[in-house]
Amino acid sequence: MNRKQLTRIAQLTLTAVAALTLAGHAEARNYPSRKVIVVRPSNLPELARVTGQAMLLHATGDGRTHLYIEQNQGAQLAIFDVTDPANVIQEGSAQLNAPGEFDFVSSLGDYAELVRFRNGQGEAC
């Protein structure tokens, strides 16, 4: 994928997350996979209410799904378990020594992701 496609995917993802957090009520039991789950911001972990720029969904080998969100202009990475979208669980956060905001570019296996820093500041994994 080229940078324009990745940017568009990121924009669509951010739009979906914003729509999911603005209003509505989540139904936590027996929902089909095609049903839209809407969670009120007050029902999300506090760290999920911090503005983020880049996001990545990562499926783990044990069937869980993690959401990574770059926050604070690349200074923090928030980690959530979103296996059950109606019950987002804060897994933790990591302080980063990054030169600035970044975008997730591609997976480098189960334990690494390639990121590209904005404003031509390079790449890292």
Disulfide bonds with the S-S distance in Angstrom:
none
